[in-house]
Amino acid sequence: MTWEIVFHREFEVWFFDLDVDVQTSIAMVLDVLEEQGAALGRPYVDTLKGSILTNMKELRVQHDGDPYRILFAFDPQRQAVLLVGGNKRGDKG
């Protein structure tokens, strides 16, 4: 059974502002997340340490050597809610 991927508005704005090649790299990892859900682990998913929210997750995507990070959480309805994204250069949204 697959998981549903839900874009929070802030994530959606950031995502659709990215180059199409970066969007494609992220979409490929989102396909894996949709298929594996909470069972997906490293190197794609890690739990954030020190977050106020328990079980806050970080989705890790590499594109042409640039690390992109997406913060998300799972909910009881088998949804992965993507909250914000950014990269190590500091482009956040």
C-alpha positions in Angstrom: 0.0 0.0 0.0 1.4 3.4 -1.0 1.7 6.6 1.0 0.2 9.9 -0.2 2.6 12.8 -0.7 1.1 16.1 0.4 2.7 19.5 -0.4 2.4 22.2 2.2 2.0 25.6 0.5 5.4 26.8 1.5 7.1 23.7 0.1 5.0 23.9 -3.1 6.2 27.5 -3.8 9.8 26.5 -3.2 9.6 23.3 -5.3 8.0 24.9 -8.4 10.6 27.7 -8.3 13.4 25.2 -8.8 15.0 24.3 -12.1 13.2 21.4 -13.9 16.2 19.1 -13.5 16.2 19.6 -9.7 12.5 19.0 -9.6 13.0 15.8 -11.5 15.7 14.6 -9.0 13.4 15.4 -6.1 10.4 13.7 -7.8 12.4 10.5 -8.2 13.1 10.4 -4.4 9.4 11.3 -3.7 8.4 8.3 -5.8 10.5 6.0 -3.5 9.0 7.8 -0.4 5.5 7.2 -1.7 6.2 3.5 -2.2 8.1 2.8 1.0 6.7 5.4 3.4 7.8 5.1 7.0 10.0 2.1 6.1 12.3 4.3 4.0 15.6 5.1 5.8 19.1 6.3 5.2 20.4 7.5 2.8 17.1 9.1 1.8 15.4 9.8 5.2 16.7 10.6 8.6 15.0 11.8 11.8 15.9 15.4 12.8 17.5 15.6 16.2 16.5 18.4 18.5 13.2 19.2 16.8 10.3 20.3 19.0 8.0 18.0 17.0 8.7 14.3 17.6 9.5 12.2 14.5 10.2 15.2 12.3 12.0 13.8 9.2 14.5 15.1 6.7 14.3 13.9 3.1 17.8 14.0 1.5 18.2 14.5 -2.3 21.4 14.9 -4.2 21.4 16.8 -7.5 24.7 17.4 -9.4 26.6 17.3 -6.2 24.2 19.8 -4.4 22.5 18.4 -1.3 18.8 19.3 -1.0 16.8 18.8 2.2 13.1 18.6 2.7 11.5 18.6 6.1 8.4 16.5 6.5 6.3 14.4 8.8 4.1 11.3 8.5 0.5 11.5 9.7 -1.9 8.7 10.7 -3.6 8.8 7.3 -0.5 7.4 5.6 0.5 10.8 4.3 4.0 12.3 4.1 3.4 16.0 4.6 6.3 18.0 3.0 6.7 21.2 4.9 9.8 23.2 3.6 12.8 22.6 1.4 16.2 24.1 0.9 19.8 23.3 0.0 23.2 23.7 1.6 23.7 27.0 -0.3 20.9 28.4 1.8 18.0 28.5 -0.7 15.0 27.9 1.6 11.3 27.8 1.1 
